[in-house]
Amino acid sequence: MKKLIGLAAFCIAAGMLFMLFLVNRFVGLVLIVLLLLIGYNFFCCD
């Protein structure tokens, strides 16, 4: 289950890279970093 959550968070963060060019960059950047860290921890760590 942790790997599924990690993969979903990573995919959301990758999709938010497109949002970075459309709206407020600071909010998008914070959300991307947060989701990448969550995704990495859930997917790669046991």
TORPA-4810 file (N, C-alpha, C, O; in nm, 3 decimals):
<nodes>
NODE_1_0.082_-0.120_0.000_0.000_0.000_0.000_0.086_0.126_0.000_0.052_0.226_-0.064_M
NODE_2_0.198_0.122_0.072_0.286_0.238_0.075_0.345_0.266_-0.062_0.364_0.382_-0.099_K
NODE_3_0.374_0.161_-0.139_0.429_0.182_-0.274_0.325_0.246_-0.365_0.359_0.329_-0.449_K
NODE_4_0.199_0.209_-0.350_0.093_0.268_-0.430_0.075_0.416_-0.397_0.060_0.498_-0.487_L
NODE_5_0.076_0.449_-0.270_0.066_0.589_-0.228_0.186_0.667_-0.278_0.172_0.781_-0.324_I
NODE_6_0.304_0.607_-0.270_0.424_0.674_-0.318_0.421_0.700_-0.467_0.459_0.807_-0.513_G
NODE_7_0.375_0.602_-0.542_0.365_0.619_-0.687_0.263_0.727_-0.723_0.287_0.808_-0.812_L
NODE_8_0.151_0.727_-0.655_0.048_0.828_-0.681_0.101_0.968_-0.649_0.081_1.061_-0.727_A
NODE_9_0.168_0.983_-0.534_0.222_1.113_-0.497_0.328_1.159_-0.596_0.336_1.277_-0.629_A
NODE_10_0.409_1.067_-0.644_0.512_1.101_-0.742_0.450_1.145_-0.874_0.495_1.242_-0.935_F
NODE_11_0.347_1.075_-0.918_0.279_1.112_-1.043_0.208_1.246_-1.031_0.208_1.325_-1.125_C
NODE_12_0.148_1.272_-0.916_0.084_1.402_-0.895_0.188_1.513_-0.900_0.165_1.618_-0.960_I
NODE_13_0.302_1.490_-0.836_0.408_1.591_-0.836_0.460_1.615_-0.977_0.489_1.728_-1.015_A
NODE_14_0.473_1.508_-1.055_0.519_1.525_-1.193_0.416_1.604_-1.274_0.454_1.687_-1.357_A
NODE_15_0.289_1.579_-1.252_0.184_1.654_-1.322_0.179_1.799_-1.279_0.142_1.886_-1.358_G
NODE_16_0.215_1.825_-1.157_0.213_1.962_-1.108_0.326_2.046_-1.168_0.323_2.169_-1.159_M
NODE_17_0.425_1.981_-1.229_0.527_2.058_-1.299_0.464_2.144_-1.409_0.511_2.254_-1.436_L
NODE_18_0.359_2.093_-1.472_0.289_2.173_-1.573_0.217_2.290_-1.509_0.210_2.398_-1.568_F
NODE_19_0.162_2.271_-1.389_0.095_2.379_-1.319_0.192_2.491_-1.285_0.153_2.607_-1.275_M
NODE_20_0.317_2.455_-1.267_0.418_2.553_-1.231_0.427_2.666_-1.334_0.459_2.779_-1.299_L
NODE_21_0.399_2.634_-1.457_0.408_2.735_-1.563_0.277_2.810_-1.584_0.273_2.905_-1.662_F
NODE_22_0.169_2.769_-1.515_0.039_2.830_-1.539_-0.003_2.929_-1.431_-0.054_3.037_-1.464_L
NODE_23_0.017_2.896_-1.303_-0.032_2.982_-1.195_0.081_3.019_-1.101_0.198_3.018_-1.140_V
NODE_24_0.048_3.051_-0.979_0.145_3.096_-0.879_0.259_2.995_-0.864_0.236_2.879_-0.827_N
NODE_25_0.378_3.036_-0.892_0.492_2.945_-0.895_0.535_2.900_-0.756_0.579_2.786_-0.740_R
NODE_26_0.524_2.986_-0.657_0.571_2.948_-0.523_0.485_2.835_-0.464_0.539_2.739_-0.410_F
NODE_27_0.355_2.847_-0.475_0.265_2.743_-0.422_0.287_2.612_-0.497_0.292_2.506_-0.435_V
NODE_28_0.301_2.619_-0.627_0.327_2.498_-0.705_0.458_2.433_-0.668_0.467_2.311_-0.659_G
NODE_29_0.560_2.513_-0.646_0.691_2.459_-0.610_0.688_2.391_-0.474_0.747_2.285_-0.456_L
NODE_30_0.620_2.451_-0.378_0.609_2.392_-0.244_0.535_2.258_-0.252_0.578_2.161_-0.191_V
NODE_31_0.426_2.253_-0.327_0.350_2.128_-0.339_0.429_2.020_-0.412_0.422_1.903_-0.376_L
NODE_32_0.504_2.059_-0.513_0.586_1.962_-0.586_0.692_1.902_-0.494_0.710_1.780_-0.492_I
NODE_33_0.762_1.986_-0.420_0.867_1.936_-0.331_0.806_1.846_-0.223_0.862_1.740_-0.194_V
NODE_34_0.694_1.886_-0.165_0.630_1.806_-0.062_0.589_1.669_-0.115_0.615_1.567_-0.051_L
NODE_35_0.525_1.665_-0.230_0.479_1.538_-0.286_0.595_1.451_-0.334_0.587_1.328_-0.325_L
NODE_36_0.701_1.512_-0.385_0.817_1.432_-0.423_0.882_1.366_-0.302_0.924_1.251_-0.309_L
NODE_37_0.891_1.439_-0.192_0.949_1.380_-0.071_0.861_1.268_-0.016_0.912_1.164_0.023_L
NODE_38_0.731_1.289_-0.013_0.639_1.185_0.032_0.647_1.064_-0.059_0.654_0.950_-0.013_I
NODE_39_0.645_1.088_-0.188_0.652_0.978_-0.284_0.781_0.900_-0.275_0.780_0.777_-0.283_G
NODE_40_0.890_0.968_-0.258_1.019_0.900_-0.246_1.023_0.816_-0.119_1.064_0.700_-0.123_Y
NODE_41_0.981_0.873_-0.009_0.985_0.799_0.118_0.894_0.678_0.116_0.933_0.572_0.166_N
NODE_42_0.775_0.689_0.062_0.681_0.576_0.060_0.723_0.471_-0.042_0.708_0.351_-0.016_F
NODE_43_0.774_0.513_-0.157_0.802_0.418_-0.264_0.936_0.347_-0.244_0.947_0.227_-0.270_F
NODE_44_1.036_0.420_-0.199_1.171_0.363_-0.193_1.207_0.304_-0.058_1.291_0.215_-0.051_C
NODE_45_1.147_0.353_0.049_1.182_0.305_0.182_1.083_0.200_0.229_0.963_0.209_0.201_C
NODE_46_1.133_0.101_0.298_1.043_-0.004_0.349_0.994_0.027_0.489_0.918_-0.051_0.546_D
</nodes>
